Amino acid sequence: KLDVVVNNMNAPASLYKNVTETEGHYINIKLKGPGTNLNGLGISIIVYAGGKKHFNTMQTSRGYFSSVEPALYFGLGNVTV
């Protein structure tokens, strides 16, 4: 389960706690890129599960002065893996 912390401009930070009670499948991918691109920035990943296609690209910046950890998370629900 992932929680989300949001830093708000000129306001207190917000914490969004994941309180889901159902369990589901997920995959967490941490990349190791070549040379100086150690986090694999710009690499796209496609995951096929449960007849669905999930797509994401590794990027750590999310806006002005905002970033996330260098990992990709795919929530797959209750698919048979």
mmCIF file of the N, C-alpha and C atoms, coordinates in Angstrom:
data_MODEL
# 
_entry.id   MODEL 
# 
loop_
_atom_site.group_PDB 
_atom_site.id 
_atom_site.type_symbol 
_atom_site.label_atom_id 
_atom_site.label_alt_id 
_atom_site.label_comp_id 
_atom_site.label_asym_id 
_atom_site.label_entity_id 
_atom_site.label_seq_id 
_atom_site.pdbx_PDB_ins_code 
_atom_site.Cartn_x 
_atom_site.Cartn_y 
_atom_site.Cartn_z 
_atom_site.occupancy 
_atom_site.B_iso_or_equiv 
_atom_site.pdbx_formal_charge 
_atom_site.auth_seq_id 
_atom_site.auth_comp_id 
_atom_site.auth_asym_id 
_atom_site.auth_atom_id 
_atom_site.pdbx_PDB_model_num 
ATOM 1   N N  . LYS A 1 1  ? 0.841  -1.182  0.000   1.00 0.00 ? 1  LYS A N  1 
ATOM 2   C CA . LYS A 1 1  ? 0.000  0.000   0.000   1.00 0.00 ? 1  LYS A CA 1 
ATOM 3   C C  . LYS A 1 1  ? 0.884  1.243   0.000   1.00 0.00 ? 1  LYS A C  1 
ATOM 4   N N  . LEU A 1 2  ? 0.537  2.190   -0.833  1.00 0.00 ? 2  LEU A N  1 
ATOM 5   C CA . LEU A 1 2  ? 1.281  3.440   -0.914  1.00 0.00 ? 2  LEU A CA 1 
ATOM 6   C C  . LEU A 1 2  ? 0.472  4.568   -0.304  1.00 0.00 ? 2  LEU A C  1 
ATOM 7   N N  . ASP A 1 3  ? 1.121  5.394   0.467   1.00 0.00 ? 3  ASP A N  1 
ATOM 8   C CA . ASP A 1 3  ? 0.535  6.627   0.973   1.00 0.00 ? 3  ASP A CA 1 
ATOM 9   C C  . ASP A 1 3  ? 1.118  7.769   0.158   1.00 0.00 ? 3  ASP A C  1 
ATOM 10  N N  . VAL A 1 4  ? 0.465  8.921   0.185   1.00 0.00 ? 4  VAL A N  1 
ATOM 11  C CA . VAL A 1 4  ? 0.936  10.069  -0.584  1.00 0.00 ? 4  VAL A CA 1 
ATOM 12  C C  . VAL A 1 4  ? 1.101  11.260  0.343   1.00 0.00 ? 4  VAL A C  1 
ATOM 13  N N  . VAL A 1 5  ? 2.262  11.915  0.266   1.00 0.00 ? 5  VAL A N  1 
ATOM 14  C CA . VAL A 1 5  ? 2.517  13.157  0.996   1.00 0.00 ? 5  VAL A CA 1 
ATOM 15  C C  . VAL A 1 5  ? 2.625  14.268  -0.028  1.00 0.00 ? 5  VAL A C  1 
ATOM 16  N N  . VAL A 1 6  ? 1.876  15.350  0.192   1.00 0.00 ? 6  VAL A N  1 
ATOM 17  C CA . VAL A 1 6  ? 1.875  16.480  -0.732  1.00 0.00 ? 6  VAL A CA 1 
ATOM 18  C C  . VAL A 1 6  ? 2.314  17.720  0.034   1.00 0.00 ? 6  VAL A C  1 
ATOM 19  N N  . ASN A 1 7  ? 3.370  18.373  -0.452  1.00 0.00 ? 7  ASN A N  1 
ATOM 20  C CA . ASN A 1 7  ? 3.798  19.646  0.118   1.00 0.00 ? 7  ASN A CA 1 
ATOM 21  C C  . ASN A 1 7  ? 3.041  20.752  -0.589  1.00 0.00 ? 7  ASN A C  1 
ATOM 22  N N  . ASN A 1 8  ? 2.296  21.536  0.156   1.00 0.00 ? 8  ASN A N  1 
ATOM 23  C CA . ASN A 1 8  ? 1.483  22.606  -0.405  1.00 0.00 ? 8  ASN A CA 1 
ATOM 24  C C  . ASN A 1 8  ? 2.188  23.942  -0.218  1.00 0.00 ? 8  ASN A C  1 
ATOM 25  N N  . MET A 1 9  ? 2.135  24.790  -1.249  1.00 0.00 ? 9  MET A N  1 
ATOM 26  C CA . MET A 1 9  ? 2.752  26.119  -1.166  1.00 0.00 ? 9  MET A CA 1 
ATOM 27  C C  . MET A 1 9  ? 2.018  26.962  -0.123  1.00 0.00 ? 9  MET A C  1 
ATOM 28  N N  . ASN A 1 10 ? 2.771  27.549  0.793   1.00 0.00 ? 10 ASN A N  1 
ATOM 29  C CA . ASN A 1 10 ? 2.230  28.439  1.825   1.00 0.00 ? 10 ASN A CA 1 
ATOM 30  C C  . ASN A 1 10 ? 1.132  27.789  2.656   1.00 0.00 ? 10 ASN A C  1 
ATOM 31  N N  . ALA A 1 11 ? 1.211  26.485  2.863   1.00 0.00 ? 11 ALA A N  1 
ATOM 32  C CA . ALA A 1 11 ? 0.218  25.761  3.656   1.00 0.00 ? 11 ALA A CA 1 
ATOM 33  C C  . ALA A 1 11 ? 0.878  24.497  4.209   1.00 0.00 ? 11 ALA A C  1 
ATOM 34  N N  . PRO A 1 12 ? 0.291  23.897  5.221   1.00 0.00 ? 12 PRO A N  1 
ATOM 35  C CA . PRO A 1 12 ? 0.855  22.656  5.756   1.00 0.00 ? 12 PRO A CA 1 
ATOM 36  C C  . PRO A 1 12 ? 0.819  21.532  4.723   1.00 0.00 ? 12 PRO A C  1 
ATOM 37  N N  . ALA A 1 13 ? 1.717  20.577  4.879   1.00 0.00 ? 13 ALA A N  1 
ATOM 38  C CA . ALA A 1 13 ? 1.734  19.409  3.999   1.00 0.00 ? 13 ALA A CA 1 
ATOM 39  C C  . ALA A 1 13 ? 0.491  18.571  4.249   1.00 0.00 ? 13 ALA A C  1 
ATOM 40  N N  . SER A 1 14 ? 0.055  17.839  3.230   1.00 0.00 ? 14 SER A N  1 
ATOM 41  C CA . SER A 1 14 ? -1.110 16.960  3.347   1.00 0.00 ? 14 SER A CA 1 
ATOM 42  C C  . SER A 1 14 ? -0.640 15.515  3.242   1.00 0.00 ? 14 SER A C  1 
ATOM 43  N N  . LEU A 1 15 ? -1.234 14.637  4.045   1.00 0.00 ? 15 LEU A N  1 
ATOM 44  C CA . LEU A 1 15 ? -0.936 13.210  4.008   1.00 0.00 ? 15 LEU A CA 1 
ATOM 45  C C  . LEU A 1 15 ? -2.203 12.474  3.613   1.00 0.00 ? 15 LEU A C  1 
ATOM 46  N N  . TYR A 1 16 ? -2.134 11.726  2.526   1.00 0.00 ? 16 TYR A N  1 
ATOM 47  C CA . TYR A 1 16 ? -3.251 10.909  2.082   1.00 0.00 ? 16 TYR A CA 1 
ATOM 48  C C  . TYR A 1 16 ? -2.891 9.459   2.354   1.00 0.00 ? 16 TYR A C  1 
ATOM 49  N N  . LYS A 1 17 ? -3.490 8.884   3.393   1.00 0.00 ? 17 LYS A N  1 
ATOM 50  C CA . LYS A 1 17 ? -3.177 7.532   3.820   1.00 0.00 ? 17 LYS A CA 1 
ATOM 51  C C  . LYS A 1 17 ? -4.041 6.530   3.051   1.00 0.00 ? 17 LYS A C  1 
ATOM 52  N N  . ASN A 1 18 ? -3.410 5.493   2.558   1.00 0.00 ? 18 ASN A N  1 
ATOM 53  C CA . ASN A 1 18 ? -4.110 4.436   1.841   1.00 0.00 ? 18 ASN A CA 1 
ATOM 54  C C  . ASN A 1 18 ? -4.777 3.525   2.869   1.00 0.00 ? 18 ASN A C  1 
ATOM 55  N N  . VAL A 1 19 ? -6.086 3.555   2.940   1.00 0.00 ? 19 VAL A N  1 
ATOM 56  C CA . VAL A 1 19 ? -6.822 2.768   3.929   1.00 0.00 ? 19 VAL A CA 1 
ATOM 57  C C  . VAL A 1 19 ? -7.631 1.642   3.293   1.00 0.00 ? 19 VAL A C  1 
ATOM 58  N N  . THR A 1 20 ? -7.263 1.260   2.078   1.00 0.00 ? 20 THR A N  1 
ATOM 59  C CA . THR A 1 20 ? -7.990 0.169   1.426   1.00 0.00 ? 20 THR A CA 1 
ATOM 60  C C  . THR A 1 20 ? -7.823 -1.116  2.213   1.00 0.00 ? 20 THR A C  1 
ATOM 61  N N  . GLU A 1 21 ? -8.882 -1.896  2.255   1.00 0.00 ? 21 GLU A N  1 
ATOM 62  C CA . GLU A 1 21 ? -8.843 -3.153  2.998   1.00 0.00 ? 21 GLU A CA 1 
ATOM 63  C C  . GLU A 1 21 ? -8.666 -4.353  2.080   1.00 0.00 ? 21 GLU A C  1 
ATOM 64  N N  . THR A 1 22 ? -8.928 -4.176  0.796   1.00 0.00 ? 22 THR A N  1 
ATOM 65  C CA . THR A 1 22 ? -8.758 -5.287  -0.131  1.00 0.00 ? 22 THR A CA 1 
ATOM 66  C C  . THR A 1 22 ? -7.304 -5.373  -0.576  1.00 0.00 ? 22 THR A C  1 
ATOM 67  N N  . GLU A 1 23 ? -6.872 -6.571  -0.761  1.00 0.00 ? 23 GLU A N  1 
ATOM 68  C CA . GLU A 1 23 ? -5.506 -6.790  -1.237  1.00 0.00 ? 23 GLU A CA 1 
ATOM 69  C C  . GLU A 1 23 ? -5.542 -6.992  -2.740  1.00 0.00 ? 23 GLU A C  1 
ATOM 70  N N  . GLY A 1 24 ? -4.563 -6.502  -3.417  1.00 0.00 ? 24 GLY A N  1 
ATOM 71  C CA . GLY A 1 24 ? -4.469 -6.675  -4.856  1.00 0.00 ? 24 GLY A CA 1 
ATOM 72  C C  . GLY A 1 24 ? -3.027 -6.907  -5.250  1.00 0.00 ? 24 GLY A C  1 
ATOM 73  N N  . HIS A 1 25 ? -2.834 -7.236  -6.485  1.00 0.00 ? 25 HIS A N  1 
ATOM 74  C CA . HIS A 1 25 ? -1.491 -7.463  -6.996  1.00 0.00 ? 25 HIS A CA 1 
ATOM 75  C C  . HIS A 1 25 ? -0.914 -6.150  -7.516  1.00 0.00 ? 25 HIS A C  1 
ATOM 76  N N  . TYR A 1 26 ? 0.380  -6.023  -7.409  1.00 0.00 ? 26 TYR A N  1 
ATOM 77  C CA . TYR A 1 26 ? 1.072  -4.853  -7.931  1.00 0.00 ? 26 TYR A CA 1 
ATOM 78  C C  . TYR A 1 26 ? 2.490  -5.256  -8.296  1.00 0.00 ? 26 TYR A C  1 
ATOM 79  N N  . ILE A 1 27 ? 3.126  -4.410  -9.070  1.00 0.00 ? 27 ILE A N  1 
ATOM 80  C CA . ILE A 1 27 ? 4.541  -4.618  -9.385  1.00 0.00 ? 27 ILE A CA 1 
ATOM 81  C C  . ILE A 1 27 ? 5.248  -3.289  -9.193  1.00 0.00 ? 27 ILE A C  1 
ATOM 82  N N  . ASN A 1 28 ? 6.397  -3.346  -8.564  1.00 0.00 ? 28 ASN A N  1 
ATOM 83  C CA . ASN A 1 28 ? 7.232  -2.177  -8.292  1.00 0.00 ? 28 ASN A CA 1 
ATOM 84  C C  . ASN A 1 28 ? 8.532  -2.397  -9.059  1.00 0.00 ? 28 ASN A C  1 
ATOM 85  N N  . ILE A 1 29 ? 8.873  -1.464  -9.946  1.00 0.00 ? 29 ILE A N  1 
ATOM 86  C CA . ILE A 1 29 ? 10.059 -1.626  -10.786 1.00 0.00 ? 29 ILE A CA 1 
ATOM 87  C C  . ILE A 1 29 ? 11.052 -0.509  -10.502 1.00 0.00 ? 29 ILE A C  1 
ATOM 88  N N  . LYS A 1 30 ? 12.275 -0.884  -10.140 1.00 0.00 ? 30 LYS A N  1 
ATOM 89  C CA . LYS A 1 30 ? 13.371 0.074   -9.975  1.00 0.00 ? 30 LYS A CA 1 
ATOM 90  C C  . LYS A 1 30 ? 14.387 -0.232  -11.060 1.00 0.00 ? 30 LYS A C  1 
ATOM 91  N N  . LEU A 1 31 ? 14.703 0.770   -11.856 1.00 0.00 ? 31 LEU A N  1 
ATOM 92  C CA . LEU A 1 31 ? 15.575 0.580   -13.007 1.00 0.00 ? 31 LEU A CA 1 
ATOM 93  C C  . LEU A 1 31 ? 17.018 0.939   -12.692 1.00 0.00 ? 31 LEU A C  1 
ATOM 94  N N  . LYS A 1 32 ? 17.937 0.337   -13.421 1.00 0.00 ? 32 LYS A N  1 
ATOM 95  C CA . LYS A 1 32 ? 19.356 0.697   -13.352 1.00 0.00 ? 32 LYS A CA 1 
ATOM 96  C C  . LYS A 1 32 ? 19.799 0.974   -14.783 1.00 0.00 ? 32 LYS A C  1 
ATOM 97  N N  . GLY A 1 33 ? 19.981 2.250   -15.072 1.00 0.00 ? 33 GLY A N  1 
ATOM 98  C CA . GLY A 1 33 ? 20.351 2.650   -16.418 1.00 0.00 ? 33 GLY A CA 1 
ATOM 99  C C  . GLY A 1 33 ? 21.851 2.651   -16.632 1.00 0.00 ? 33 GLY A C  1 
ATOM 100 N N  . PRO A 1 34 ? 22.278 2.849   -17.874 1.00 0.00 ? 34 PRO A N  1 
ATOM 101 C CA . PRO A 1 34 ? 23.699 2.843   -18.204 1.00 0.00 ? 34 PRO A CA 1 
ATOM 102 C C  . PRO A 1 34 ? 24.371 4.179   -17.894 1.00 0.00 ? 34 PRO A C  1 
ATOM 103 N N  . GLY A 1 35 ? 25.674 4.143   -17.731 1.00 0.00 ? 35 GLY A N  1 
ATOM 104 C CA . GLY A 1 35 ? 26.474 5.365   -17.560 1.00 0.00 ? 35 GLY A CA 1 
ATOM 105 C C  . GLY A 1 35 ? 26.003 6.249   -16.425 1.00 0.00 ? 35 GLY A C  1 
ATOM 106 N N  . THR A 1 36 ? 25.757 7.512   -16.736 1.00 0.00 ? 36 THR A N  1 
ATOM 107 C CA . THR A 1 36 ? 25.346 8.461   -15.697 1.00 0.00 ? 36 THR A CA 1 
ATOM 108 C C  . THR A 1 36 ? 23.826 8.473   -15.486 1.00 0.00 ? 36 THR A C  1 
ATOM 109 N N  . ASN A 1 37 ? 23.075 7.726   -16.281 1.00 0.00 ? 37 ASN A N  1 
ATOM 110 C CA . ASN A 1 37 ? 21.620 7.640   -16.124 1.00 0.00 ? 37 ASN A CA 1 
ATOM 111 C C  . ASN A 1 37 ? 21.287 6.472   -15.196 1.00 0.00 ? 37 ASN A C  1 
ATOM 112 N N  . LEU A 1 38 ? 21.726 6.556   -13.956 1.00 0.00 ? 38 LEU A N  1 
ATOM 113 C CA . LEU A 1 38 ? 21.616 5.437   -13.020 1.00 0.00 ? 38 LEU A CA 1 
ATOM 114 C C  . LEU A 1 38 ? 20.186 5.041   -12.707 1.00 0.00 ? 38 LEU A C  1 
ATOM 115 N N  . ASN A 1 39 ? 19.232 5.975   -12.794 1.00 0.00 ? 39 ASN A N  1 
ATOM 116 C CA . ASN A 1 39 ? 17.834 5.662   -12.475 1.00 0.00 ? 39 ASN A CA 1 
ATOM 117 C C  . ASN A 1 39 ? 17.008 5.300   -13.703 1.00 0.00 ? 39 ASN A C  1 
ATOM 118 N N  . GLY A 1 40 ? 17.631 5.229   -14.865 1.00 0.00 ? 40 GLY A N  1 
ATOM 119 C CA . GLY A 1 40 ? 16.905 4.856   -16.075 1.00 0.00 ? 40 GLY A CA 1 
ATOM 120 C C  . GLY A 1 40 ? 15.875 5.879   -16.506 1.00 0.00 ? 40 GLY A C  1 
ATOM 121 N N  . LEU A 1 41 ? 16.174 7.153   -16.303 1.00 0.00 ? 41 LEU A N  1 
ATOM 122 C CA . LEU A 1 41 ? 15.231 8.208   -16.661 1.00 0.00 ? 41 LEU A CA 1 
ATOM 123 C C  . LEU A 1 41 ? 14.895 8.163   -18.143 1.00 0.00 ? 41 LEU A C  1 
ATOM 124 N N  . GLY A 1 42 ? 13.609 8.298   -18.468 1.00 0.00 ? 42 GLY A N  1 
ATOM 125 C CA . GLY A 1 42 ? 13.160 8.288   -19.852 1.00 0.00 ? 42 GLY A CA 1 
ATOM 126 C C  . GLY A 1 42 ? 12.804 6.914   -20.394 1.00 0.00 ? 42 GLY A C  1 
ATOM 127 N N  . ILE A 1 43 ? 13.085 5.851   -19.645 1.00 0.00 ? 43 ILE A N  1 
ATOM 128 C CA . ILE A 1 43 ? 12.773 4.498   -20.098 1.00 0.00 ? 43 ILE A CA 1 
ATOM 129 C C  . ILE A 1 43 ? 11.285 4.233   -19.889 1.00 0.00 ? 43 ILE A C  1 
ATOM 130 N N  . SER A 1 44 ? 10.635 3.669   -20.904 1.00 0.00 ? 44 SER A N  1 
ATOM 131 C CA . SER A 1 44 ? 9.210  3.335   -20.815 1.00 0.00 ? 44 SER A CA 1 
ATOM 132 C C  . SER A 1 44 ? 9.042  1.844   -20.559 1.00 0.00 ? 44 SER A C  1 
ATOM 133 N N  . ILE A 1 45 ? 8.064  1.510   -19.723 1.00 0.00 ? 45 ILE A N  1 
ATOM 134 C CA . ILE A 1 45 ? 7.776  0.124   -19.360 1.00 0.00 ? 45 ILE A CA 1 
ATOM 135 C C  . ILE A 1 45 ? 6.315  -0.168  -19.706 1.00 0.00 ? 45 ILE A C  1 
ATOM 136 N N  . ILE A 1 46 ? 6.067  -1.333  -20.307 1.00 0.00 ? 46 ILE A N  1 
ATOM 137 C CA . ILE A 1 46 ? 4.711  -1.800  -20.574 1.00 0.00 ? 46 ILE A CA 1 
ATOM 138 C C  . ILE A 1 46 ? 4.514  -3.105  -19.806 1.00 0.00 ? 46 ILE A C  1 
ATOM 139 N N  . VAL A 1 47 ? 3.425  -3.182  -19.033 1.00 0.00 ? 47 VAL A N  1 
ATOM 140 C CA . VAL A 1 47 ? 3.082  -4.382  -18.266 1.00 0.00 ? 47 VAL A CA 1 
ATOM 141 C C  . VAL A 1 47 ? 1.736  -4.885  -18.776 1.00 0.00 ? 47 VAL A C  1 
ATOM 142 N N  . TYR A 1 48 ? 1.658  -6.157  -19.118 1.00 0.00 ? 48 TYR A N  1 
ATOM 143 C CA . TYR A 1 48 ? 0.413  -6.781  -19.548 1.00 0.00 ? 48 TYR A CA 1 
ATOM 144 C C  . TYR A 1 48 ? -0.069 -7.685  -18.415 1.00 0.00 ? 48 TYR A C  1 
ATOM 145 N N  . ALA A 1 49 ? -1.311 -7.469  -17.964 1.00 0.00 ? 49 ALA A N  1 
ATOM 146 C CA . ALA A 1 49 ? -1.864 -8.295  -16.889 1.00 0.00 ? 49 ALA A CA 1 
ATOM 147 C C  . ALA A 1 49 ? -3.382 -8.262  -16.966 1.00 0.00 ? 49 ALA A C  1 
ATOM 148 N N  . GLY A 1 50 ? -4.009 -9.408  -16.807 1.00 0.00 ? 50 GLY A N  1 
ATOM 149 C CA . GLY A 1 50 ? -5.461 -9.482  -16.797 1.00 0.00 ? 50 GLY A CA 1 
ATOM 150 C C  . GLY A 1 50 ? -6.102 -8.970  -18.071 1.00 0.00 ? 50 GLY A C  1 
ATOM 151 N N  . GLY A 1 51 ? -5.429 -9.136  -19.196 1.00 0.00 ? 51 GLY A N  1 
ATOM 152 C CA . GLY A 1 51 ? -5.959 -8.669  -20.465 1.00 0.00 ? 51 GLY A CA 1 
ATOM 153 C C  . GLY A 1 51 ? -5.855 -7.168  -20.661 1.00 0.00 ? 51 GLY A C  1 
ATOM 154 N N  . LYS A 1 52 ? -5.135 -6.485  -19.779 1.00 0.00 ? 52 LYS A N  1 
ATOM 155 C CA . LYS A 1 52 ? -4.983 -5.036  -19.882 1.00 0.00 ? 52 LYS A CA 1 
ATOM 156 C C  . LYS A 1 52 ? -3.517 -4.673  -20.073 1.00 0.00 ? 52 LYS A C  1 
ATOM 157 N N  . LYS A 1 53 ? -3.312 -3.512  -20.670 1.00 0.00 ? 53 LYS A N  1 
ATOM 158 C CA . LYS A 1 53 ? -1.968 -2.999  -20.923 1.00 0.00 ? 53 LYS A CA 1 
ATOM 159 C C  . LYS A 1 53 ? -1.751 -1.779  -20.023 1.00 0.00 ? 53 LYS A C  1 
ATOM 160 N N  . HIS A 1 54 ? -0.663 -1.791  -19.238 1.00 0.00 ? 54 HIS A N  1 
ATOM 161 C CA . HIS A 1 54 ? -0.308 -0.687  -18.351 1.00 0.00 ? 54 HIS A CA 1 
ATOM 162 C C  . HIS A 1 54 ? 1.009  -0.095  -18.838 1.00 0.00 ? 54 HIS A C  1 
ATOM 163 N N  . PHE A 1 55 ? 1.071  1.219   -18.969 1.00 0.00 ? 55 PHE A N  1 
ATOM 164 C CA . PHE A 1 55 ? 2.237  1.892   -19.534 1.00 0.00 ? 55 PHE A CA 1 
ATOM 165 C C  . PHE A 1 55 ? 2.674  3.014   -18.612 1.00 0.00 ? 55 PHE A C  1 
ATOM 166 N N  . ASN A 1 56 ? 3.985  3.155   -18.420 1.00 0.00 ? 56 ASN A N  1 
ATOM 167 C CA . ASN A 1 56 ? 4.512  4.261   -17.628 1.00 0.00 ? 56 ASN A CA 1 
ATOM 168 C C  . ASN A 1 56 ? 5.944  4.548   -18.075 1.00 0.00 ? 56 ASN A C  1 
ATOM 169 N N  . THR A 1 57 ? 6.384  5.792   -17.883 1.00 0.00 ? 57 THR A N  1 
ATOM 170 C CA . THR A 1 57 ? 7.738  6.211   -18.224 1.00 0.00 ? 57 THR A CA 1 
ATOM 171 C C  . THR A 1 57 ? 8.433  6.713   -16.966 1.00 0.00 ? 57 THR A C  1 
ATOM 172 N N  . MET A 1 58 ? 9.695  6.328   -16.789 1.00 0.00 ? 58 MET A N  1 
ATOM 173 C CA . MET A 1 58 ? 10.452 6.744   -15.609 1.00 0.00 ? 58 MET A CA 1 
ATOM 174 C C  . MET A 1 58 ? 10.789 8.224   -15.684 1.00 0.00 ? 58 MET A C  1 
ATOM 175 N N  . GLN A 1 59 ? 10.248 8.975   -14.754 1.00 0.00 ? 59 GLN A N  1 
ATOM 176 C CA . GLN A 1 59 ? 10.605 10.380  -14.594 1.00 0.00 ? 59 GLN A CA 1 
ATOM 177 C C  . GLN A 1 59 ? 10.432 10.726  -13.122 1.00 0.00 ? 59 GLN A C  1 
ATOM 178 N N  . THR A 1 60 ? 11.372 11.457  -12.593 1.00 0.00 ? 60 THR A N  1 
ATOM 179 C CA . THR A 1 60 ? 11.319 11.768  -11.163 1.00 0.00 ? 60 THR A CA 1 
ATOM 180 C C  . THR A 1 60 ? 10.774 13.155  -10.863 1.00 0.00 ? 60 THR A C  1 
ATOM 181 N N  . SER A 1 61 ? 10.693 14.025  -11.865 1.00 0.00 ? 61 SER A N  1 
ATOM 182 C CA . SER A 1 61 ? 10.143 15.352  -11.590 1.00 0.00 ? 61 SER A CA 1 
ATOM 183 C C  . SER A 1 61 ? 8.663  15.362  -11.930 1.00 0.00 ? 61 SER A C  1 
ATOM 184 N N  . ARG A 1 62 ? 7.884  16.040  -11.096 1.00 0.00 ? 62 ARG A N  1 
ATOM 185 C CA . ARG A 1 62 ? 6.437  16.096  -11.273 1.00 0.00 ? 62 ARG A CA 1 
ATOM 186 C C  . ARG A 1 62 ? 5.938  17.533  -11.335 1.00 0.00 ? 62 ARG A C  1 
ATOM 187 N N  . GLY A 1 63 ? 6.837  18.469  -11.483 1.00 0.00 ? 63 GLY A N  1 
ATOM 188 C CA . GLY A 1 63 ? 6.436  19.874  -11.532 1.00 0.00 ? 63 GLY A CA 1 
ATOM 189 C C  . GLY A 1 63 ? 7.499  20.740  -10.888 1.00 0.00 ? 63 GLY A C  1 
ATOM 190 N N  . TYR A 1 64 ? 7.167  21.963  -10.664 1.00 0.00 ? 64 TYR A N  1 
ATOM 191 C CA . TYR A 1 64 ? 8.096  22.935  -10.095 1.00 0.00 ? 64 TYR A CA 1 
ATOM 192 C C  . TYR A 1 64 ? 8.473  22.530  -8.673  1.00 0.00 ? 64 TYR A C  1 
ATOM 193 N N  . PHE A 1 65 ? 9.738  22.256  -8.429  1.00 0.00 ? 65 PHE A N  1 
ATOM 194 C CA . PHE A 1 65 ? 10.255 21.843  -7.121  1.00 0.00 ? 65 PHE A CA 1 
ATOM 195 C C  . PHE A 1 65 ? 9.545  20.607  -6.574  1.00 0.00 ? 65 PHE A C  1 
ATOM 196 N N  . SER A 1 66 ? 9.186  19.676  -7.420  1.00 0.00 ? 66 SER A N  1 
ATOM 197 C CA . SER A 1 66 ? 8.486  18.476  -6.976  1.00 0.00 ? 66 SER A CA 1 
ATOM 198 C C  . SER A 1 66 ? 9.166  17.255  -7.568  1.00 0.00 ? 66 SER A C  1 
ATOM 199 N N  . SER A 1 67 ? 9.280  16.202  -6.779  1.00 0.00 ? 67 SER A N  1 
ATOM 200 C CA . SER A 1 67 ? 9.891  14.980  -7.297  1.00 0.00 ? 67 SER A CA 1 
ATOM 201 C C  . SER A 1 67 ? 9.346  13.765  -6.547  1.00 0.00 ? 67 SER A C  1 
ATOM 202 N N  . VAL A 1 68 ? 9.617  12.603  -7.119  1.00 0.00 ? 68 VAL A N  1 
ATOM 203 C CA . VAL A 1 68 ? 9.216  11.340  -6.513  1.00 0.00 ? 68 VAL A CA 1 
ATOM 204 C C  . VAL A 1 68 ? 10.403 10.386  -6.549  1.00 0.00 ? 68 VAL A C  1 
ATOM 205 N N  . GLU A 1 69 ? 10.298 9.287   -5.815  1.00 0.00 ? 69 GLU A N  1 
ATOM 206 C CA . GLU A 1 69 ? 11.391 8.318   -5.823  1.00 0.00 ? 69 GLU A CA 1 
ATOM 207 C C  . GLU A 1 69 ? 11.531 7.682   -7.200  1.00 0.00 ? 69 GLU A C  1 
ATOM 208 N N  . PRO A 1 70 ? 12.722 7.246   -7.569  1.00 0.00 ? 70 PRO A N  1 
ATOM 209 C CA . PRO A 1 70 ? 12.942 6.670   -8.905  1.00 0.00 ? 70 PRO A CA 1 
ATOM 210 C C  . PRO A 1 70 ? 12.466 5.220   -8.990  1.00 0.00 ? 70 PRO A C  1 
ATOM 211 N N  . ALA A 1 71 ? 11.149 5.025   -8.990  1.00 0.00 ? 71 ALA A N  1 
ATOM 212 C CA . ALA A 1 71 ? 10.556 3.687   -9.105  1.00 0.00 ? 71 ALA A CA 1 
ATOM 213 C C  . ALA A 1 71 ? 9.215  3.815   -9.811  1.00 0.00 ? 71 ALA A C  1 
ATOM 214 N N  . LEU A 1 72 ? 8.820  2.763   -10.514 1.00 0.00 ? 72 LEU A N  1 
ATOM 215 C CA . LEU A 1 72 ? 7.525  2.723   -11.180 1.00 0.00 ? 72 LEU A CA 1 
ATOM 216 C C  . LEU A 1 72 ? 6.634  1.721   -10.457 1.00 0.00 ? 72 LEU A C  1 
ATOM 217 N N  . TYR A 1 73 ? 5.405  2.111   -10.167 1.00 0.00 ? 73 TYR A N  1 
ATOM 218 C CA . TYR A 1 73 ? 4.438  1.256   -9.512  1.00 0.00 ? 73 TYR A CA 1 
ATOM 219 C C  . TYR A 1 73 ? 3.262  1.014   -10.450 1.00 0.00 ? 73 TYR A C  1 
ATOM 220 N N  . PHE A 1 74 ? 2.871  -0.233  -10.589 1.00 0.00 ? 74 PHE A N  1 
ATOM 221 C CA . PHE A 1 74 ? 1.718  -0.609  -11.395 1.00 0.00 ? 74 PHE A CA 1 
ATOM 222 C C  . PHE A 1 74 ? 0.747  -1.364  -10.494 1.00 0.00 ? 74 PHE A C  1 
ATOM 223 N N  . GLY A 1 75 ? -0.433 -0.784  -10.264 1.00 0.00 ? 75 GLY A N  1 
ATOM 224 C CA . GLY A 1 75 ? -1.488 -1.491  -9.529  1.00 0.00 ? 75 GLY A CA 1 
ATOM 225 C C  . GLY A 1 75 ? -2.243 -2.375  -10.495 1.00 0.00 ? 75 GLY A C  1 
ATOM 226 N N  . LEU A 1 76 ? -2.296 -3.677  -10.223 1.00 0.00 ? 76 LEU A N  1 
ATOM 227 C CA . LEU A 1 76 ? -2.882 -4.632  -11.158 1.00 0.00 ? 76 LEU A CA 1 
ATOM 228 C C  . LEU A 1 76 ? -4.224 -5.179  -10.689 1.00 0.00 ? 76 LEU A C  1 
ATOM 229 N N  . GLY A 1 77 ? -4.670 -4.786  -9.501  1.00 0.00 ? 77 GLY A N  1 
ATOM 230 C CA . GLY A 1 77 ? -5.939 -5.268  -8.991  1.00 0.00 ? 77 GLY A CA 1 
ATOM 231 C C  . GLY A 1 77 ? -5.880 -6.734  -8.601  1.00 0.00 ? 77 GLY A C  1 
ATOM 232 N N  . ASN A 1 78 ? -6.988 -7.427  -8.760  1.00 0.00 ? 78 ASN A N  1 
ATOM 233 C CA . ASN A 1 78 ? -7.071 -8.834  -8.368  1.00 0.00 ? 78 ASN A CA 1 
ATOM 234 C C  . ASN A 1 78 ? -6.939 -9.778  -9.556  1.00 0.00 ? 78 ASN A C  1 
ATOM 235 N N  . VAL A 1 79 ? -5.997 -9.487  -10.440 1.00 0.00 ? 79 VAL A N  1 
ATOM 236 C CA . VAL A 1 79 ? -5.784 -10.353 -11.604 1.00 0.00 ? 79 VAL A CA 1 
ATOM 237 C C  . VAL A 1 79 ? -5.038 -11.617 -11.192 1.00 0.00 ? 79 VAL A C  1 
ATOM 238 N N  . THR A 1 80 ? -5.210 -12.665 -11.958 1.00 0.00 ? 80 THR A N  1 
ATOM 239 C CA . THR A 1 80 ? -4.446 -13.897 -11.734 1.00 0.00 ? 80 THR A CA 1 
ATOM 240 C C  . THR A 1 80 ? -3.098 -13.724 -12.396 1.00 0.00 ? 80 THR A C  1 
ATOM 241 N N  . VAL A 1 81 ? -2.043 -13.883 -11.608 1.00 0.00 ? 81 VAL A N  1 
ATOM 242 C CA . VAL A 1 81 ? -0.696 -13.654 -12.122 1.00 0.00 ? 81 VAL A CA 1 
ATOM 243 C C  . VAL A 1 81 ? -0.003 -14.969 -12.377 1.00 0.00 ? 81 VAL A C  1 
# 
